[in-house]
């Protein structure tokens, strides 16, 4: 088995205090990071910013799609407003 990599990062005192009580901090942090990576926006990859090209594609896509709140669970999601053919145009 390959030797695992060691990665360190800084935290403020409040977070350090919270983590201090964790029985297995490393496992908790690994799971939290994997969960965050799995939930990252597929367009911006977690930056919160679209490139000019991504924005151009998004604007075209948004012509026939809307971001809507679910009446049942209140999660925000993308819905297609009409039957449309998704083509790649510049």
Buried (B, 14 or more C-beta within 10 A) or exposed (E): EEEEEEEEEEEEEEEEEEEEEEEEEEEEBEEEEEEEEEEEEEBEEEEEEBEEEEEEBEEBBEEBBEEEEEEEEEEEEEEEEEEEEEEEEE
